[in-house]
Amino acid sequence: MSESAVIMSMPRKQRSAAEIAREIGPEIGRLSDAAQDEDTYVAESFALLKQAGLLEVGVPAELGGGGAGPDELAEMLKTLGWYCGSTALAFAMHTHQVAVPAWRWRHQPAARPAVEPLLKRLAVERLQLVSSGASDWISGEGKAEKVEGGYRITARKRFASGAPTGDLLVTGAVLEEPGEPPMVLHFALPMKSPQVKVQSNWHTLGMRGTGSHDVEVDGHVVPEAAVSLKRKSGEWHPLFQIISTIAFPLVYAAYLGVAERARHIALGIARRKPDRHMVQIAGRMESEFMAARLAHAHMLATVRLDAPSAQTVNDIMTARQLVGRHAIATVEQAMELAGGAGFYRDAGLERRFRDIQGARYHVMRTAQQQDYAGSMALGLPVDKVY
């Protein structure tokens, strides 16, 4: 029996999420290659993830899930990134939405009544969560209007990765009432609601298969009981410190996997006939990749502190900049090392070069991160720096 067959024959509790990802990875890679980057959503790959039990792998084992923590989830996403950047990034957006309530269930007993029902549903129903990501950052986006029994939501959410097959949109909207500061309401709503429509507008440089279309919400009513949090718009809230600390190491694990695969491809090409100049390029590439790995390891070490705060946000966002910068540089050097051979699509570098560019565009962008880090260093307030 092959090693992969042995792994898949084990009970799920005896297999890590990364081992499962390595088993299904080659098929995910084949599907990705067959799509030829024609803006085709990775639906079949998500079906494989669901079949393999990875949608619920981050749910605590006590609630019926796989019990994987952030380190294991990051290794899973890096492994998937090796095979298909789009699958890894879109799945990271689901995975962090599971990891955050799972962390709260483990570390915040008072939060258990709020997060446990969702976690149990995830384990039983294998739901796919869609994050509205950057369009719901600190200020919030969209309009919430008070109606009898709840709130009518009108919004257009961008970068909703996995939207074509998602079950729940985890999102928010801004409530403005006379005499009160704007408040962001947080809730989940069903993607199959008649008032929720996915717009087919994800046509991008890279990560073309993530299905990160805009999602339009036109009049869906969220019951009062379904609102999980109300917070002031435009100010950091402790929940966002948790989200930032836990989510970004997972998201950037996907990019690290993309960079690692590009490095592997370039080395394979260069070994055919290396010369002195190629040795130097390879050395630069190795240095960039090591820097990306070290910065990502710092992100995970920060998560292991289990103490989200303004300081951990600073550490995570600074390291996020470094992972992105050095991962992009790794792939740039991989292209240089491969030379003309890397210019052909068949080599596999061209797609990784485009996909890695997405690492530039997640929050916090460079200017905001530097403002935050500088304010922390100088002892200035950061509650409105985002």
N, C-alpha and C positions, 0 to 999 in steps of 0.2 A: 504494500500500500504506500502511495506517495505521501510525502510530508504534508502537502495541502489536504489530501484526503483524510489523513489522520486528524488534522486540525478541525476540519468541518464535521468529523464524526464525533468529536468531543461534545459533551453537554456545554451549553452556552456559558455557564458560570465558570468553566475551566478554560475558556478561550478569552483572550483579551480582545478589545475592540480593534486594535491594530492588526492582530492575527486574522480576524475576520476580514478586515479591509484588504490585507495582502492576498487573501484567498479570492475575493471577488474583483480585486483590482485589475487583473489582466482583461477580464471581460468588459469592465468599465472603460479601460483604455481602448479596447477594440471598438466599442460603440462610439467613443469619442472620435477615433480616427475615421470611422465610417461616416460620421456627420459632416466631415470636411469643412467645419467652421462656417456653415451656412445659416447661422443664427438659430440652429435647431436646439430646442430645450432638451436637457438630459433626462427626459422622463423615464426612459428604460433603466438608466442608472439608478434613479430614485426607487424604482420598483425593486431593483436588486438590494438596495440598502434596506428597504422595508422588509423584504423576504428574509434577509440575514439577521434581522432583529436589531439593527443599528439605530432605528428611529427612537427607540426607547432605552438605548444602552446607557444613557446618562441619568435615567430615573433611579433613585435609590432602590437597592435590592429589596428592602423591607416593604416597598410599595409595588413590587412586581417587575421592576426594571433590571437593567444589567449592572447597576451600581458603579459605573465607571466615573472616576473623578477627572478633574481638569487635565492632569498629566496624561492619563490614558486617552482621553478624548483628543488632546492635541496630537498625540502620536498617530491616532487613527486618521485625523484630518491631514496630517503631513503625508501619510502613506497614500491617501486618496489623491492628494495634490500631485504626487509622483505620476499617477496614471492619467488624471484629468483635472486640470485646474478648475474648470467650471463646476464639475460635480463637487469637488472639495469646498469651493467657496460657497456655493448655494447651500450645501449641507452644513457648513459652519454657521450659517444664519439660522438654521433650525436648531443646531446643537447648542448654541449659546443660549437660546431661549429655553432650553431644557436645563442647562447647567446652572443658570441663575436661580430658578425656584428650587432646584435640588440643593444648591448651596444654602439657601435660606432655610430649607427644611432641616438640614443637618445642623446649622449653626445659630439659628434664630427660632427658638421654640415658640415664641409669640407669633411668628409668621406661619406656623404650620396650618392653622385653619384656613388661611388664605391660599396657600400654594398646594396643599395636599390634594384637593379635588382634581386640579389640572394634572398633577403628576400621575395620579391613579388612572385618569382617562388616557393619558399618553401611553401608559403601560398596557392597558387593556385594548384600546382602540387603535393603537399605533398611528396616532395623529401626526400629520406634518404641519409644523408651525411656520408661518411666514412672518418675517420681521420687516417693519417699515423703516428700520435702520436710521440713516442719516436724516430722513425727512421727519423724524420724530425725536430730534436731539433735544437739547436742554430747553429751548423755547417752545417746542411743540409745533404742530402744524395741523390745519383743518379747523372746522367750526363745530362746536357742540352747542345745541340749543335745547334749553330745558323744556320738556313736554311732560304731560301726565305720565307718571310712572318711570320716567327715564330721560334720555337725551337723544335728540335727532342729530345724526352725524352727517356732515357734508365735508368731504375731503378728497384730495388726490395725493396718494402716497407714492413716492418714488423709490426706486431701488428695492422693490419687493421681491427679492430672490426666491425662486421656487414657486412663484405665484400660480403657474398653470396647474400644478397638482396639489397645492396647499389646502389644508382643511380649516385652519384658524389663522386669521390675521391678528397678530399681537401688536397693538397700535395705541394711538391716543388722539385727542382733539382738545382744542382750547375753548374753555367756557368763559365768556365775558358777561358779567352782570353789573348793573349800575352800582357804583359805590364800592365795588370789590376789585381786588387785583385780578388780572387774568390767571385762570387756573387750568392746568393741564390735567385732563381725566385720562386714566389708563384703563384699557379693557381689551378683550379679545372678541372678535366677531366672526361669524361663519363665512368662509369664502363663497359658499353656495347661496348666500342671501341674494334675492332678486335685486337688491339695492347695491350689490357689490359687483363690479365689472373689472376684468383684467384687460388693460389696453395693450395691444401688440406693438410695442414701440421700443423694444430693447434691441437696438442696432448699433453696435459699439466696436471700438478698436479691438478689445480683447475680452476674455471671459464671456464669449458670445453665447455659451450654452446655459447660463445661469437662470434664464427666464426672469430677469429682474425688471419686469415690466412695471409701468405705473398701475396702481390699483385705484379705481375711482369708487368712492362711497357716496351715494346720492340718496340720503334720507333714511338710512338704516337706523332704527331706534334701539339703543342699548339700554336695557333695564337698569334702574338705579342699583340693584343688587349685583349687577355684573361689573360695576366700576371697582377696580381693585385698588386704586390709589388716586388721590387728588393732591396736586402739588403746585406751587407757584411757578408760573412761566418765567423763564429767563434766569433761574437760579439753580445752582447745584442742589440736589437732594440726596440723602444717603442711599436711596435705591440706585441712583445713577452712579454713585461711587462703586456699588457692588457690580452693576452691569459693566462699567468700564474696566474694572479690575479683572473680571472673569472672562468677558467676551473677547477682548482683543487678542489675548494669547491664542485663543482658538481660531479666530479669523486669520491671524498671521501665520499659523501653522500651515494653512493651505498654501500660502505664498512661499513658505520655506520649502514645501514639497515640490512646487513648480521649479524653484531655483535649483534644488538638488537634482532633479531630472535633467534640466538643461546642462548642468555641470557634467553629469554622467554621459550624456550624448556627445558633448564636445570632446571630452577625454577619449571616448571611443573613436571619434574621427581623427583626433590628433595623433593617437598612438600608431596609426598606419604608417606615418612617415614624419616623425618629429624632427624639428631642427632647433637651433639655439634660441631663436626668437620665439618659437612656440613654447619653449620651456619657460621663458620669462612671462609670457601671457598666462600660461597655466598657473604659475606662481601667484600672479595677481588675482586670478580667479579664485584660487584656493584661499587666499587671505581674505577676500571679500566674503566668501561663503562662511569661513570661520567666524568672521565678525557678525554675520547674520545669525548664525547658530548661537553664539554667546549672548547676543542681545535677546534672542527668544528664550534662552534658558533663564535669563534674568526675569523676564516676564513671568515665567512659570514659578520661579522662586518667590516672586512677589505674591502670586496667588496662594502659595502654600503658607503664607503668614496668616491667612484666614482673618484678616483685619482690614477690610476695605476702608479707605479714608481719603482725604485730600492728598496725602503723601503717596499712597499707593497709586492713585490716579496719575500723579506726576511721574512716578517710576514707570508705570505701564505706558503712558503716552510718549515719554522720552524713548523708551526701548522700542515702541512701535515705530517711531521715526527711524531708528537705527536698523531695525529688521528690514523695513521697506527699502531704505537707501541701499543697504548692502546686498539685499536680494536682487534688486534691480541691477546693481553693478555686477553681481555674479553672472547674471544672464547676458549682460552686455559683453563681458569678457569671454563668456562661452561662445557668443557669436563671433568675436574676434579670433578666438582660438580655432574654431571650426573653419574659418575662411569661407571661400565661395561655396563649399559643400553645405554649409549651414544655411545658405540662402534658399535652398530648395525646400519646399514644403515636406517632402518625403523624409527629410532628416529629422523633423520634429522640433527643431529649434525655433523656427519662425513663429509657431503658435505660442510657445513658452515666452518668447520675447514680447509678444503682444499681451499675453495674459498677465505677466508680471507687472505691467504698467498700472494695473488696477491698485497695486499697493500704495500708489500716490494719493488716492482719492478718499480714503476713509477718514472719519474724524478721529482725533483732532488733526487738521491740516497743519503744515509746518508753522505758519505764522501764529496760529492760536496756541499750538504746543509750546512754542518758544515764549510767548507771552505768559502762559501758565507757569512754565519752569522758571522764568525770570522773576515773576511775582513771588513764587515760593522762596526763591533764593534770597530775595530782598525783604522777606517778611511782610509782603503786601497781601491784601485779600485776593482770593481766587474764586469766590463764590459766584461771580458773574463772568468769569473767564472761560470761554468754551468755543 
